Amino acid sequence: MSIVLSLAAFALGEAIEHRVTLAHRGAEVAATYRAHVAIDTRTRGAHVPNRPSPQICRWTAAVTVERALDGAAGSARPVGSDHSLSGSHPGSCETARPAIEAEVARRTPAVRDHLIAAAEADRATLLAELDALRPNG
């Protein structure tokens, strides 16, 4: 089972994004980086009626970062996806969903740190792409 979440719903309505402004050939270029989280869950163990449940929900939240150039429609593209969070929760994944979402929300600072690091690592690529768009200045 897979759930795709926007971290904007976590952090009390605050979107997880990072804005960068670069000087490129005498002009200011702004880009917005956004974090997206996809949670994958797997229930392990069997449910046996009238007995304590040995089920456990193991989850992984893959964090991807997407960059969009401000003012350029359709310019969004992924720039980083090598970060993940993981954990487990007793019981089935269906009943553990709210607890898993809350755990991912508590880890928002780690997602924000990854977002900023991905934006910094993307700087050279962004400049190269801007040069390719306007090769003659």
PyMOL commands that set and color helices and strands:
alter all, ss='L'
color gray80, all
select helices_A, chain A and resi 7-9+11-13+93-106+108-121+123-133
alter helices_A, ss='H'
color red, helices_A
select strands_A, chain A and resi 2-6+17-24+27-44+56-69+77-90
alter strands_A, ss='S'
color yellow, strands_A
deselect
rebuild
show_as cartoon
